[in-house]
Amino acid sequence: MDDLLGLDPGYRQEQGHDGGWHVRQIAAWRAVKDYTCPGCGRTIPPGMAHLVTWRSDSIFGDEAAGADRRHWHQPCWSNRRQDGLY
């Protein structure tokens, strides 16, 4: 999974108070279904740009962590870092 992510300009790795994260920007045109943001519990509707995140330091590896990825509103992800959520 990591090999291809290095070619994605919307991808980055972040280190936070809660560990390491893979963070990928999802463009509005690529958002094709409803997701529930774990930060606010609200729906991210199709056509809304957002972030998808998963652990980069999982003891089970990237494949297992990728299966647990979550879709976030950008502000919710930013506030999570401040509030200690997730």
N, C-alpha and C positions, 0 to 999 in steps of 0.2 A: 504494500500500500504506500509506504513512504517514498518509494522510487518514483512513482508518478506524481505525487504531491509536490515534489520539488520543481516540477514544470508548470504548476498552477500559480499564476500571479496573484490569485486571491487567497492563497494559503500562507499561513505563518504558524510558528510555534510560540507559545507564551508560557512563561513561568510565573506562577502566582502564589499567594499564601496557601493555596490548596493543591499545589503541585504543578506538574507540567501538562500542557494542553496543546492539542492540534486545533487550529481554528481556521475555518474555511468560509470565505464570503460566498454567499449564494445570490447571484444576480436575480432580479425580479423575473426575468424571462425563463429562468431555470426553476423557479419555485412553482411546482405544478400541482401541489395538493395541500391540504390543511395540515398544520403541525401545531402542537401545544407547547408554548414556551414555558420551561420549568421555572423561569424567574418570576413571571407574573400570573401564570396559569391561563393566559388568554390565547386565543387562536392566532396563528400566523397564517393568513389566507393565501391562496394561490396568487401569484403576481407580486408578492411583497418581498423585497430584498431582506435578507437576514443572515445569520451566522449558523454554522453547524460546528459542534465541538465534540471532542472525545479526548480521553486521557492519553498523554504521550509517555507516561511513566507507569503504566499498568504492569503489574507483575505477571499478568497473563498474556502480555504482548499486544501489539497494535491491532491485530486481527480481532481479538476478543474485545478490545476497547472500542474498536470501530463499530462493532455490533451494538454497543450501548451509546452511540452518538446521540446528541440532542440538538434540537433546533431552537435558537434563541433570537429574540429581538436584539438589535445592537445595543440599545440603552440598557436592557436588562442584563446583558452580559457585562457591560461596563460597571453597572451598579453592583453586580454580584461580587466583583473584586473588592469593592469598598465595604459591602455589608457582610462579607464572609458566607454568602450563600453558596450552596452546591459544592 
